[in-house]
Every structure is written in structure tokens, then in C-alpha cells.
């Protein structure tokens, strides 16, 4: 999981050493995502396993109560502290994806950043990779906004440590005000007070439902609106030619 995180996200790639323990020391928060084992109580049905976070004090000599299914971190460099902003990243084992574990773990981390540390802004920097679209979809479904692409902004070395390539980085972010709005919308779950609020809630709900659907079944194939316009124009022109020939 650590090697995959280093290959796909900016902060682990730029860590001073290759060791996870050293990177954890550089983070404000770095935790293993654990899946609790099913527990039986007498004749009751087994409880469904649920994820929880094992903090950075965890060491390899300890025996965690559950299976390690992922890793989540909150990182802030010297330049980020005065701006009250942090960077986040997450990775989940392939066998445990599309089950909601990443969403729950990230929401827990965001709650700690915004509610406890009172940070102003959370960023996610995603490198150009095979699963980039799925990662972007994951963050936007939680409430992050797409802020742009930094073209060829980070260098990733090759497997031999010498040859490599420059990578694009997609930047997404969430503000503390957006986090408050998200929490209040989830807490109310009642009749919206205004029509504008109803429209916002409907849009957010549809975006989350679409994100969950695409995460399970794959991205929908989208086409730009001009393709439809061009196709309609070609059909009309062909019909006119046909009518002219018949005449």
C-alpha cells in the first residue's frame, strides 16, 4: 500500500526518505485503516466488519485488532502552516475498494482537520495515473472542488532510479465553510428552508449518487454537446440531399 501511495500521490513521493515511518513523522496525522473482525455474541448474528483508524503510534511489533486495508494521511509543510492548509491522501487495498471504506476514513480525517485543528483549507493533489479519474471522482463526491491542473509539475523517477518522466498534477480542495455546509446538510435531512437550498441539496445528492454508481460500475462515457449538434446537422443535410434527388 505504501509503494502504491508513493507512486500515485505527491506528498509521499516527495518524502525525505523511502520509509513509511519517516513519512509518518513528517505528517500531522498518518493512520492505518483497519477492518474489524466479525464478532459473535452468543446466538446473535455476526456484526458486520467496519473500518476504523489505527493512529501513527502503531508499530510493526504491535498486533492490530483487525486487517489492514488502507492508509490515510494529513500532511502540512512549513509553508502550509501559516496559510492554515493541509494536504491529504488515501489508499485502499484493491480487494476492499468500492465498499465505502475510503469515504468513511476520509470523512473522519476531514472532521479532525476542520473541527479539531480548525484548519481553513484541505487539498488533494493527484498525479497523472491509471486510476486518476476514479480518484478525482472520489474526492469530488465528498465535496472537494476541482481547481485545475499543474502541467508537468512533478518528476517521478523510473523503477531503475534514473530514467523517469514529468507528471501532471490535478489539484482539488475543500474549504472550512464548505465542510460546515456539508455537515449541516447531512444533519438536517429535512425539508429545505428555501428553494435555493433545495436545489443545492438535490445537486449534491445527485453528484454523490453518480459518484457511487461510477465507482461500482465504471465511468459513464460522456460526449460534448457539440457532437450532438454536429450529428443533427449532418442528418438534416443528408435528408435534404435525399429529397433533392427524389425530386
Rosetta constraint file for C-alpha pairs under 8 A:
AtomPair CA 1 CA 5 HARMONIC 6.13 0.50
AtomPair CA 1 CA 70 HARMONIC 6.79 0.50
AtomPair CA 1 CA 71 HARMONIC 7.24 0.50
AtomPair CA 1 CA 91 HARMONIC 6.68 0.50
AtomPair CA 1 CA 92 HARMONIC 7.33 0.50
AtomPair CA 1 CA 93 HARMONIC 6.82 0.50
AtomPair CA 2 CA 6 HARMONIC 6.18 0.50
AtomPair CA 2 CA 20 HARMONIC 6.81 0.50
AtomPair CA 2 CA 71 HARMONIC 7.75 0.50
AtomPair CA 3 CA 7 HARMONIC 6.28 0.50
AtomPair CA 4 CA 8 HARMONIC 6.30 0.50
AtomPair CA 4 CA 91 HARMONIC 7.64 0.50
AtomPair CA 5 CA 9 HARMONIC 5.80 0.50
AtomPair CA 5 CA 12 HARMONIC 6.71 0.50
AtomPair CA 5 CA 90 HARMONIC 7.41 0.50
AtomPair CA 5 CA 91 HARMONIC 6.20 0.50
AtomPair CA 6 CA 10 HARMONIC 7.39 0.50
AtomPair CA 6 CA 11 HARMONIC 7.84 0.50
AtomPair CA 6 CA 12 HARMONIC 4.85 0.50
AtomPair CA 6 CA 13 HARMONIC 4.76 0.50
AtomPair CA 7 CA 13 HARMONIC 6.68 0.50
AtomPair CA 8 CA 13 HARMONIC 7.98 0.50
AtomPair CA 8 CA 126 HARMONIC 6.81 0.50
AtomPair CA 8 CA 127 HARMONIC 5.69 0.50
AtomPair CA 8 CA 128 HARMONIC 7.65 0.50
AtomPair CA 8 CA 129 HARMONIC 6.56 0.50
AtomPair CA 9 CA 13 HARMONIC 6.49 0.50
AtomPair CA 9 CA 89 HARMONIC 6.93 0.50
AtomPair CA 9 CA 125 HARMONIC 6.59 0.50
AtomPair CA 9 CA 126 HARMONIC 5.56 0.50
AtomPair CA 9 CA 127 HARMONIC 5.84 0.50
AtomPair CA 10 CA 14 HARMONIC 6.25 0.50
AtomPair CA 10 CA 125 HARMONIC 6.24 0.50
AtomPair CA 10 CA 126 HARMONIC 6.90 0.50
AtomPair CA 10 CA 127 HARMONIC 6.79 0.50
AtomPair CA 10 CA 154 HARMONIC 7.86 0.50
AtomPair CA 11 CA 15 HARMONIC 6.18 0.50
AtomPair CA 11 CA 75 HARMONIC 7.47 0.50
AtomPair CA 11 CA 87 HARMONIC 7.87 0.50
AtomPair CA 12 CA 23 HARMONIC 6.95 0.50
AtomPair CA 13 CA 156 HARMONIC 7.73 0.50
AtomPair CA 15 CA 23 HARMONIC 6.06 0.50
AtomPair CA 16 CA 22 HARMONIC 7.82 0.50
AtomPair CA 16 CA 23 HARMONIC 7.50 0.50
AtomPair CA 17 CA 22 HARMONIC 6.55 0.50
AtomPair CA 17 CA 23 HARMONIC 7.20 0.50
AtomPair CA 18 CA 22 HARMONIC 7.75 0.50
AtomPair CA 18 CA 23 HARMONIC 7.88 0.50
AtomPair CA 19 CA 23 HARMONIC 6.54 0.50
AtomPair CA 20 CA 24 HARMONIC 6.10 0.50
AtomPair CA 21 CA 25 HARMONIC 6.44 0.50
AtomPair CA 22 CA 26 HARMONIC 6.64 0.50
AtomPair CA 23 CA 27 HARMONIC 6.52 0.50
AtomPair CA 24 CA 28 HARMONIC 7.98 0.50
AtomPair CA 24 CA 29 HARMONIC 7.19 0.50
AtomPair CA 24 CA 30 HARMONIC 5.44 0.50
AtomPair CA 24 CA 56 HARMONIC 6.58 0.50
AtomPair CA 24 CA 73 HARMONIC 7.94 0.50
AtomPair CA 26 CA 75 HARMONIC 7.16 0.50
AtomPair CA 27 CA 73 HARMONIC 6.91 0.50
AtomPair CA 27 CA 74 HARMONIC 5.92 0.50
AtomPair CA 27 CA 75 HARMONIC 4.47 0.50
AtomPair CA 27 CA 76 HARMONIC 6.58 0.50
AtomPair CA 28 CA 73 HARMONIC 7.83 0.50
AtomPair CA 28 CA 74 HARMONIC 5.63 0.50
AtomPair CA 28 CA 75 HARMONIC 5.53 0.50
AtomPair CA 28 CA 76 HARMONIC 6.71 0.50
AtomPair CA 29 CA 55 HARMONIC 7.51 0.50
AtomPair CA 29 CA 56 HARMONIC 6.80 0.50
AtomPair CA 29 CA 73 HARMONIC 5.52 0.50
AtomPair CA 29 CA 74 HARMONIC 4.96 0.50
AtomPair CA 29 CA 75 HARMONIC 6.89 0.50
AtomPair CA 30 CA 55 HARMONIC 6.37 0.50
AtomPair CA 30 CA 56 HARMONIC 5.21 0.50
AtomPair CA 30 CA 71 HARMONIC 7.46 0.50
AtomPair CA 30 CA 72 HARMONIC 5.91 0.50
AtomPair CA 30 CA 73 HARMONIC 4.21 0.50
AtomPair CA 30 CA 74 HARMONIC 6.29 0.50
AtomPair CA 31 CA 53 HARMONIC 5.86 0.50
AtomPair CA 31 CA 54 HARMONIC 5.30 0.50
AtomPair CA 31 CA 55 HARMONIC 4.37 0.50
AtomPair CA 31 CA 56 HARMONIC 5.17 0.50
AtomPair CA 31 CA 71 HARMONIC 5.87 0.50
AtomPair CA 31 CA 72 HARMONIC 5.52 0.50
AtomPair CA 31 CA 73 HARMONIC 6.30 0.50
AtomPair CA 32 CA 53 HARMONIC 5.71 0.50
AtomPair CA 32 CA 54 HARMONIC 5.02 0.50
AtomPair CA 32 CA 55 HARMONIC 6.48 0.50
AtomPair CA 32 CA 56 HARMONIC 7.55 0.50
AtomPair CA 32 CA 68 HARMONIC 6.59 0.50
AtomPair CA 32 CA 69 HARMONIC 7.67 0.50
AtomPair CA 32 CA 70 HARMONIC 5.90 0.50
AtomPair CA 32 CA 71 HARMONIC 4.59 0.50
AtomPair CA 32 CA 72 HARMONIC 6.53 0.50
AtomPair CA 33 CA 51 HARMONIC 6.43 0.50
AtomPair CA 33 CA 52 HARMONIC 5.77 0.50
AtomPair CA 33 CA 53 HARMONIC 4.74 0.50
AtomPair CA 33 CA 54 HARMONIC 6.25 0.50
AtomPair CA 33 CA 68 HARMONIC 5.92 0.50
AtomPair CA 33 CA 69 HARMONIC 5.66 0.50
AtomPair CA 33 CA 70 HARMONIC 4.69 0.50
AtomPair CA 33 CA 71 HARMONIC 5.38 0.50
AtomPair CA 33 CA 72 HARMONIC 7.02 0.50
AtomPair CA 33 CA 105 HARMONIC 7.20 0.50
AtomPair CA 34 CA 51 HARMONIC 5.33 0.50
AtomPair CA 34 CA 52 HARMONIC 5.29 0.50
AtomPair CA 34 CA 53 HARMONIC 5.99 0.50
AtomPair CA 34 CA 54 HARMONIC 6.72 0.50
AtomPair CA 34 CA 64 HARMONIC 7.99 0.50
AtomPair CA 34 CA 65 HARMONIC 7.87 0.50
AtomPair CA 34 CA 66 HARMONIC 5.74 0.50
AtomPair CA 34 CA 67 HARMONIC 5.35 0.50
AtomPair CA 34 CA 68 HARMONIC 4.61 0.50
AtomPair CA 34 CA 69 HARMONIC 5.62 0.50
AtomPair CA 34 CA 70 HARMONIC 7.00 0.50
AtomPair CA 35 CA 49 HARMONIC 6.10 0.50
AtomPair CA 35 CA 50 HARMONIC 5.61 0.50
AtomPair CA 35 CA 51 HARMONIC 4.50 0.50
AtomPair CA 35 CA 52 HARMONIC 6.55 0.50
AtomPair CA 35 CA 66 HARMONIC 5.21 0.50
AtomPair CA 35 CA 67 HARMONIC 5.09 0.50
AtomPair CA 35 CA 68 HARMONIC 6.45 0.50
AtomPair CA 35 CA 69 HARMONIC 6.49 0.50
AtomPair CA 36 CA 49 HARMONIC 5.07 0.50
AtomPair CA 36 CA 50 HARMONIC 5.66 0.50
AtomPair CA 36 CA 51 HARMONIC 6.25 0.50
AtomPair CA 36 CA 52 HARMONIC 7.43 0.50
AtomPair CA 36 CA 65 HARMONIC 6.58 0.50
AtomPair CA 36 CA 66 HARMONIC 4.50 0.50
AtomPair CA 36 CA 67 HARMONIC 6.73 0.50
AtomPair CA 37 CA 49 HARMONIC 5.82 0.50
AtomPair CA 37 CA 65 HARMONIC 7.36 0.50
AtomPair CA 37 CA 66 HARMONIC 5.28 0.50
AtomPair CA 37 CA 67 HARMONIC 7.39 0.50
AtomPair CA 38 CA 46 HARMONIC 5.80 0.50
AtomPair CA 38 CA 47 HARMONIC 5.55 0.50
AtomPair CA 38 CA 48 HARMONIC 6.15 0.50
AtomPair CA 38 CA 49 HARMONIC 5.52 0.50
AtomPair CA 39 CA 46 HARMONIC 5.49 0.50
AtomPair CA 39 CA 47 HARMONIC 5.74 0.50
AtomPair CA 40 CA 44 HARMONIC 6.47 0.50
AtomPair CA 40 CA 45 HARMONIC 6.64 0.50
AtomPair CA 40 CA 46 HARMONIC 4.88 0.50
AtomPair CA 40 CA 47 HARMONIC 6.95 0.50
AtomPair CA 41 CA 45 HARMONIC 7.61 0.50
AtomPair CA 41 CA 46 HARMONIC 7.42 0.50
AtomPair CA 50 CA 101 HARMONIC 7.92 0.50
AtomPair CA 51 CA 101 HARMONIC 6.18 0.50
AtomPair CA 51 CA 104 HARMONIC 7.75 0.50
AtomPair CA 51 CA 105 HARMONIC 7.39 0.50
AtomPair CA 52 CA 105 HARMONIC 7.14 0.50
AtomPair CA 53 CA 105 HARMONIC 7.18 0.50
AtomPair CA 54 CA 58 HARMONIC 6.68 0.50
AtomPair CA 54 CA 64 HARMONIC 7.88 0.50
AtomPair CA 58 CA 62 HARMONIC 6.70 0.50
AtomPair CA 69 CA 92 HARMONIC 5.78 0.50
AtomPair CA 69 CA 93 HARMONIC 5.23 0.50
AtomPair CA 69 CA 96 HARMONIC 6.70 0.50
AtomPair CA 70 CA 90 HARMONIC 7.37 0.50
AtomPair CA 70 CA 91 HARMONIC 5.41 0.50
AtomPair CA 70 CA 92 HARMONIC 4.16 0.50
AtomPair CA 70 CA 93 HARMONIC 5.73 0.50
AtomPair CA 71 CA 90 HARMONIC 5.66 0.50
AtomPair CA 71 CA 91 HARMONIC 5.42 0.50
AtomPair CA 71 CA 92 HARMONIC 6.65 0.50
AtomPair CA 72 CA 88 HARMONIC 7.50 0.50
AtomPair CA 72 CA 89 HARMONIC 5.80 0.50
AtomPair CA 72 CA 90 HARMONIC 4.31 0.50
AtomPair CA 72 CA 91 HARMONIC 6.59 0.50
AtomPair CA 72 CA 105 HARMONIC 7.45 0.50
AtomPair CA 72 CA 106 HARMONIC 7.33 0.50
AtomPair CA 72 CA 109 HARMONIC 8.00 0.50
AtomPair CA 73 CA 88 HARMONIC 5.65 0.50
AtomPair CA 73 CA 89 HARMONIC 5.55 0.50
AtomPair CA 73 CA 90 HARMONIC 6.52 0.50
AtomPair CA 74 CA 86 HARMONIC 6.53 0.50
AtomPair CA 74 CA 87 HARMONIC 5.78 0.50
AtomPair CA 74 CA 88 HARMONIC 4.67 0.50
AtomPair CA 74 CA 89 HARMONIC 6.94 0.50
AtomPair CA 74 CA 109 HARMONIC 7.58 0.50
AtomPair CA 75 CA 86 HARMONIC 5.66 0.50
AtomPair CA 75 CA 87 HARMONIC 5.07 0.50
AtomPair CA 75 CA 88 HARMONIC 6.18 0.50
AtomPair CA 76 CA 80 HARMONIC 5.63 0.50
AtomPair CA 76 CA 81 HARMONIC 6.49 0.50
AtomPair CA 76 CA 85 HARMONIC 7.03 0.50
AtomPair CA 76 CA 86 HARMONIC 4.72 0.50
AtomPair CA 76 CA 87 HARMONIC 6.07 0.50
AtomPair CA 77 CA 81 HARMONIC 6.68 0.50
AtomPair CA 77 CA 86 HARMONIC 7.84 0.50
AtomPair CA 78 CA 82 HARMONIC 7.81 0.50
AtomPair CA 79 CA 83 HARMONIC 7.36 0.50
AtomPair CA 80 CA 84 HARMONIC 6.11 0.50
AtomPair CA 80 CA 85 HARMONIC 5.33 0.50
AtomPair CA 80 CA 86 HARMONIC 6.40 0.50
AtomPair CA 81 CA 85 HARMONIC 6.29 0.50
AtomPair CA 81 CA 86 HARMONIC 7.67 0.50
AtomPair CA 83 CA 120 HARMONIC 7.68 0.50
AtomPair CA 84 CA 119 HARMONIC 4.98 0.50
AtomPair CA 84 CA 120 HARMONIC 5.27 0.50
AtomPair CA 84 CA 121 HARMONIC 6.57 0.50
AtomPair CA 85 CA 119 HARMONIC 5.89 0.50
AtomPair CA 85 CA 120 HARMONIC 5.77 0.50
AtomPair CA 85 CA 121 HARMONIC 4.56 0.50
AtomPair CA 85 CA 122 HARMONIC 5.57 0.50
AtomPair CA 85 CA 123 HARMONIC 7.36 0.50
AtomPair CA 86 CA 119 HARMONIC 7.62 0.50
AtomPair CA 86 CA 121 HARMONIC 6.58 0.50
AtomPair CA 86 CA 122 HARMONIC 5.02 0.50
AtomPair CA 86 CA 123 HARMONIC 6.12 0.50
AtomPair CA 87 CA 122 HARMONIC 5.74 0.50
AtomPair CA 87 CA 123 HARMONIC 4.66 0.50
AtomPair CA 87 CA 124 HARMONIC 5.64 0.50
AtomPair CA 87 CA 125 HARMONIC 7.52 0.50
AtomPair CA 88 CA 122 HARMONIC 7.01 0.50
AtomPair CA 88 CA 123 HARMONIC 6.25 0.50
AtomPair CA 88 CA 124 HARMONIC 5.44 0.50
AtomPair CA 88 CA 125 HARMONIC 7.97 0.50
AtomPair CA 89 CA 124 HARMONIC 6.51 0.50
AtomPair CA 89 CA 125 HARMONIC 7.98 0.50
AtomPair CA 90 CA 102 HARMONIC 7.28 0.50
AtomPair CA 90 CA 106 HARMONIC 7.51 0.50
AtomPair CA 91 CA 102 HARMONIC 7.57 0.50
AtomPair CA 92 CA 96 HARMONIC 6.57 0.50
AtomPair CA 92 CA 97 HARMONIC 6.25 0.50
AtomPair CA 92 CA 101 HARMONIC 7.88 0.50
AtomPair CA 92 CA 102 HARMONIC 6.61 0.50
AtomPair CA 93 CA 97 HARMONIC 6.56 0.50
AtomPair CA 96 CA 101 HARMONIC 7.54 0.50
AtomPair CA 97 CA 101 HARMONIC 7.22 0.50
AtomPair CA 97 CA 102 HARMONIC 7.57 0.50
AtomPair CA 98 CA 215 HARMONIC 6.23 0.50
AtomPair CA 98 CA 216 HARMONIC 5.89 0.50
AtomPair CA 100 CA 104 HARMONIC 6.28 0.50
AtomPair CA 101 CA 105 HARMONIC 6.14 0.50
AtomPair CA 102 CA 106 HARMONIC 6.02 0.50
AtomPair CA 103 CA 107 HARMONIC 6.12 0.50
AtomPair CA 103 CA 138 HARMONIC 7.69 0.50
AtomPair CA 103 CA 142 HARMONIC 7.42 0.50
AtomPair CA 104 CA 108 HARMONIC 6.30 0.50
AtomPair CA 105 CA 109 HARMONIC 6.35 0.50
AtomPair CA 106 CA 110 HARMONIC 6.09 0.50
AtomPair CA 107 CA 111 HARMONIC 6.08 0.50
AtomPair CA 107 CA 142 HARMONIC 7.89 0.50
AtomPair CA 108 CA 112 HARMONIC 6.43 0.50
AtomPair CA 109 CA 113 HARMONIC 6.34 0.50
AtomPair CA 110 CA 114 HARMONIC 6.04 0.50
AtomPair CA 110 CA 122 HARMONIC 7.98 0.50
AtomPair CA 111 CA 115 HARMONIC 5.41 0.50
AtomPair CA 111 CA 116 HARMONIC 7.26 0.50
AtomPair CA 112 CA 116 HARMONIC 5.05 0.50
AtomPair CA 112 CA 117 HARMONIC 6.54 0.50
AtomPair CA 113 CA 117 HARMONIC 5.05 0.50
AtomPair CA 113 CA 118 HARMONIC 6.32 0.50
AtomPair CA 113 CA 119 HARMONIC 5.96 0.50
AtomPair CA 114 CA 118 HARMONIC 4.69 0.50
AtomPair CA 114 CA 119 HARMONIC 5.23 0.50
AtomPair CA 114 CA 120 HARMONIC 7.10 0.50
AtomPair CA 114 CA 176 HARMONIC 6.21 0.50
AtomPair CA 114 CA 179 HARMONIC 7.55 0.50
AtomPair CA 119 CA 176 HARMONIC 7.08 0.50
AtomPair CA 120 CA 175 HARMONIC 5.94 0.50
AtomPair CA 120 CA 176 HARMONIC 5.13 0.50
AtomPair CA 121 CA 173 HARMONIC 6.95 0.50
AtomPair CA 121 CA 174 HARMONIC 5.83 0.50
AtomPair CA 121 CA 175 HARMONIC 4.52 0.50
AtomPair CA 121 CA 176 HARMONIC 5.95 0.50
AtomPair CA 122 CA 173 HARMONIC 5.49 0.50
AtomPair CA 122 CA 174 HARMONIC 5.28 0.50
AtomPair CA 122 CA 175 HARMONIC 6.46 0.50
AtomPair CA 123 CA 171 HARMONIC 7.13 0.50
AtomPair CA 123 CA 172 HARMONIC 5.75 0.50
AtomPair CA 123 CA 173 HARMONIC 4.25 0.50
AtomPair CA 123 CA 174 HARMONIC 6.56 0.50
AtomPair CA 124 CA 139 HARMONIC 7.94 0.50
AtomPair CA 124 CA 171 HARMONIC 6.01 0.50
AtomPair CA 124 CA 172 HARMONIC 5.19 0.50
AtomPair CA 124 CA 173 HARMONIC 6.06 0.50
AtomPair CA 125 CA 169 HARMONIC 6.18 0.50
AtomPair CA 125 CA 170 HARMONIC 5.72 0.50
AtomPair CA 125 CA 171 HARMONIC 4.80 0.50
AtomPair CA 125 CA 172 HARMONIC 6.46 0.50
AtomPair CA 126 CA 132 HARMONIC 6.84 0.50
AtomPair CA 126 CA 135 HARMONIC 7.44 0.50
AtomPair CA 126 CA 136 HARMONIC 7.57 0.50
AtomPair CA 126 CA 169 HARMONIC 5.43 0.50
AtomPair CA 126 CA 170 HARMONIC 5.08 0.50
AtomPair CA 126 CA 171 HARMONIC 6.54 0.50
AtomPair CA 127 CA 132 HARMONIC 7.05 0.50
AtomPair CA 127 CA 167 HARMONIC 6.44 0.50
AtomPair CA 127 CA 168 HARMONIC 5.92 0.50
AtomPair CA 127 CA 169 HARMONIC 4.47 0.50
AtomPair CA 127 CA 170 HARMONIC 6.30 0.50
AtomPair CA 128 CA 132 HARMONIC 6.04 0.50
AtomPair CA 128 CA 167 HARMONIC 5.94 0.50
AtomPair CA 128 CA 168 HARMONIC 5.44 0.50
AtomPair CA 128 CA 169 HARMONIC 6.15 0.50
AtomPair CA 128 CA 170 HARMONIC 7.54 0.50
AtomPair CA 131 CA 135 HARMONIC 6.29 0.50
AtomPair CA 132 CA 136 HARMONIC 6.18 0.50
AtomPair CA 133 CA 137 HARMONIC 6.07 0.50
AtomPair CA 134 CA 138 HARMONIC 6.13 0.50
AtomPair CA 134 CA 215 HARMONIC 6.89 0.50
AtomPair CA 135 CA 139 HARMONIC 6.49 0.50
AtomPair CA 136 CA 140 HARMONIC 6.15 0.50
AtomPair CA 136 CA 172 HARMONIC 7.94 0.50
AtomPair CA 137 CA 141 HARMONIC 6.00 0.50
AtomPair CA 137 CA 211 HARMONIC 6.10 0.50
AtomPair CA 137 CA 215 HARMONIC 7.98 0.50
AtomPair CA 138 CA 142 HARMONIC 6.70 0.50
AtomPair CA 138 CA 211 HARMONIC 6.92 0.50
AtomPair CA 138 CA 215 HARMONIC 7.94 0.50
AtomPair CA 139 CA 143 HARMONIC 6.58 0.50
AtomPair CA 139 CA 144 HARMONIC 5.44 0.50
AtomPair CA 139 CA 172 HARMONIC 7.64 0.50
AtomPair CA 140 CA 144 HARMONIC 4.53 0.50
AtomPair CA 140 CA 145 HARMONIC 6.00 0.50
AtomPair CA 140 CA 146 HARMONIC 7.38 0.50
AtomPair CA 140 CA 172 HARMONIC 7.94 0.50
AtomPair CA 141 CA 207 HARMONIC 6.31 0.50
AtomPair CA 141 CA 208 HARMONIC 4.93 0.50
AtomPair CA 141 CA 211 HARMONIC 5.81 0.50
AtomPair CA 142 CA 208 HARMONIC 7.36 0.50
AtomPair CA 143 CA 174 HARMONIC 6.70 0.50
AtomPair CA 143 CA 178 HARMONIC 7.49 0.50
AtomPair CA 143 CA 179 HARMONIC 7.80 0.50
AtomPair CA 143 CA 182 HARMONIC 7.54 0.50
AtomPair CA 144 CA 172 HARMONIC 5.90 0.50
AtomPair CA 144 CA 173 HARMONIC 5.04 0.50
AtomPair CA 144 CA 174 HARMONIC 4.74 0.50
AtomPair CA 145 CA 172 HARMONIC 5.33 0.50
AtomPair CA 145 CA 173 HARMONIC 5.41 0.50
AtomPair CA 145 CA 174 HARMONIC 6.32 0.50
AtomPair CA 146 CA 170 HARMONIC 7.84 0.50
AtomPair CA 146 CA 171 HARMONIC 6.33 0.50
AtomPair CA 146 CA 172 HARMONIC 4.57 0.50
AtomPair CA 146 CA 173 HARMONIC 6.86 0.50
AtomPair CA 147 CA 170 HARMONIC 7.78 0.50
AtomPair CA 147 CA 171 HARMONIC 5.50 0.50
AtomPair CA 147 CA 172 HARMONIC 5.35 0.50
AtomPair CA 147 CA 173 HARMONIC 7.05 0.50
AtomPair CA 148 CA 170 HARMONIC 6.03 0.50
AtomPair CA 148 CA 171 HARMONIC 5.58 0.50
AtomPair CA 148 CA 172 HARMONIC 7.40 0.50
AtomPair CA 149 CA 168 HARMONIC 6.69 0.50
AtomPair CA 149 CA 169 HARMONIC 5.59 0.50
AtomPair CA 149 CA 170 HARMONIC 4.42 0.50
AtomPair CA 149 CA 171 HARMONIC 6.00 0.50
AtomPair CA 150 CA 168 HARMONIC 5.74 0.50
AtomPair CA 150 CA 169 HARMONIC 5.12 0.50
AtomPair CA 150 CA 170 HARMONIC 6.36 0.50
AtomPair CA 150 CA 171 HARMONIC 7.46 0.50
AtomPair CA 151 CA 167 HARMONIC 7.08 0.50
AtomPair CA 151 CA 168 HARMONIC 4.45 0.50
AtomPair CA 151 CA 169 HARMONIC 6.44 0.50
AtomPair CA 152 CA 166 HARMONIC 4.91 0.50
AtomPair CA 152 CA 167 HARMONIC 4.60 0.50
AtomPair CA 152 CA 168 HARMONIC 4.44 0.50
AtomPair CA 152 CA 169 HARMONIC 7.25 0.50
AtomPair CA 153 CA 166 HARMONIC 6.64 0.50
AtomPair CA 153 CA 167 HARMONIC 6.16 0.50
AtomPair CA 153 CA 168 HARMONIC 5.86 0.50
AtomPair CA 153 CA 169 HARMONIC 6.60 0.50
AtomPair CA 154 CA 166 HARMONIC 5.59 0.50
AtomPair CA 154 CA 167 HARMONIC 5.39 0.50
AtomPair CA 154 CA 168 HARMONIC 6.97 0.50
AtomPair CA 154 CA 169 HARMONIC 7.39 0.50
AtomPair CA 155 CA 164 HARMONIC 7.06 0.50
AtomPair CA 155 CA 165 HARMONIC 5.77 0.50
AtomPair CA 155 CA 166 HARMONIC 4.40 0.50
AtomPair CA 155 CA 167 HARMONIC 6.09 0.50
AtomPair CA 156 CA 164 HARMONIC 5.52 0.50
AtomPair CA 156 CA 165 HARMONIC 5.62 0.50
AtomPair CA 156 CA 166 HARMONIC 6.23 0.50
AtomPair CA 156 CA 167 HARMONIC 6.95 0.50
AtomPair CA 157 CA 161 HARMONIC 5.53 0.50
AtomPair CA 157 CA 162 HARMONIC 6.11 0.50
AtomPair CA 157 CA 163 HARMONIC 5.92 0.50
AtomPair CA 157 CA 164 HARMONIC 4.07 0.50
AtomPair CA 157 CA 165 HARMONIC 6.62 0.50
AtomPair CA 158 CA 162 HARMONIC 6.00 0.50
AtomPair CA 158 CA 163 HARMONIC 4.95 0.50
AtomPair CA 158 CA 164 HARMONIC 4.35 0.50
AtomPair CA 158 CA 165 HARMONIC 7.56 0.50
AtomPair CA 159 CA 163 HARMONIC 7.76 0.50
AtomPair CA 174 CA 178 HARMONIC 6.40 0.50
AtomPair CA 174 CA 179 HARMONIC 7.12 0.50
AtomPair CA 175 CA 179 HARMONIC 6.42 0.50
AtomPair CA 176 CA 180 HARMONIC 6.35 0.50
AtomPair CA 177 CA 181 HARMONIC 6.32 0.50
AtomPair CA 178 CA 182 HARMONIC 6.12 0.50
AtomPair CA 179 CA 183 HARMONIC 6.21 0.50
AtomPair CA 180 CA 184 HARMONIC 6.15 0.50
AtomPair CA 181 CA 185 HARMONIC 6.09 0.50
AtomPair CA 182 CA 186 HARMONIC 6.31 0.50
AtomPair CA 183 CA 187 HARMONIC 6.01 0.50
AtomPair CA 184 CA 188 HARMONIC 6.09 0.50
AtomPair CA 185 CA 189 HARMONIC 6.36 0.50
AtomPair CA 185 CA 201 HARMONIC 7.31 0.50
AtomPair CA 192 CA 197 HARMONIC 5.92 0.50
AtomPair CA 192 CA 198 HARMONIC 5.40 0.50
AtomPair CA 193 CA 197 HARMONIC 6.76 0.50
AtomPair CA 193 CA 198 HARMONIC 7.70 0.50
AtomPair CA 194 CA 198 HARMONIC 6.36 0.50
AtomPair CA 195 CA 199 HARMONIC 6.29 0.50
AtomPair CA 196 CA 200 HARMONIC 6.30 0.50
AtomPair CA 197 CA 201 HARMONIC 6.06 0.50
AtomPair CA 198 CA 202 HARMONIC 6.08 0.50
AtomPair CA 199 CA 203 HARMONIC 6.13 0.50
AtomPair CA 200 CA 204 HARMONIC 6.15 0.50
AtomPair CA 201 CA 205 HARMONIC 6.04 0.50
AtomPair CA 202 CA 206 HARMONIC 6.08 0.50
AtomPair CA 203 CA 207 HARMONIC 6.12 0.50
AtomPair CA 204 CA 208 HARMONIC 6.21 0.50
AtomPair CA 205 CA 209 HARMONIC 6.14 0.50
AtomPair CA 206 CA 210 HARMONIC 6.02 0.50
AtomPair CA 207 CA 211 HARMONIC 6.08 0.50
AtomPair CA 208 CA 212 HARMONIC 6.19 0.50
AtomPair CA 209 CA 213 HARMONIC 6.15 0.50
AtomPair CA 210 CA 214 HARMONIC 6.06 0.50
AtomPair CA 211 CA 215 HARMONIC 6.00 0.50
AtomPair CA 212 CA 216 HARMONIC 6.34 0.50
AtomPair CA 213 CA 217 HARMONIC 6.06 0.50
AtomPair CA 213 CA 218 HARMONIC 7.57 0.50
AtomPair CA 214 CA 218 HARMONIC 4.56 0.50
AtomPair CA 214 CA 219 HARMONIC 4.81 0.50
AtomPair CA 214 CA 220 HARMONIC 6.80 0.50
AtomPair CA 215 CA 219 HARMONIC 7.25 0.50
AtomPair CA 223 CA 227 HARMONIC 6.79 0.50
AtomPair CA 224 CA 228 HARMONIC 7.47 0.50
AtomPair CA 225 CA 229 HARMONIC 6.62 0.50
AtomPair CA 226 CA 230 HARMONIC 6.06 0.50
AtomPair CA 227 CA 231 HARMONIC 6.10 0.50
AtomPair CA 228 CA 232 HARMONIC 6.18 0.50
AtomPair CA 229 CA 233 HARMONIC 6.22 0.50
AtomPair CA 230 CA 234 HARMONIC 6.18 0.50
AtomPair CA 231 CA 235 HARMONIC 6.22 0.50
AtomPair CA 232 CA 236 HARMONIC 6.23 0.50
AtomPair CA 233 CA 237 HARMONIC 6.21 0.50
AtomPair CA 234 CA 238 HARMONIC 6.16 0.50
AtomPair CA 235 CA 239 HARMONIC 6.20 0.50
AtomPair CA 236 CA 240 HARMONIC 6.28 0.50
AtomPair CA 237 CA 241 HARMONIC 6.29 0.50
AtomPair CA 238 CA 242 HARMONIC 6.23 0.50
AtomPair CA 239 CA 243 HARMONIC 6.30 0.50
AtomPair CA 240 CA 244 HARMONIC 6.23 0.50
AtomPair CA 241 CA 245 HARMONIC 6.29 0.50
AtomPair CA 242 CA 246 HARMONIC 6.31 0.50
AtomPair CA 243 CA 247 HARMONIC 6.28 0.50
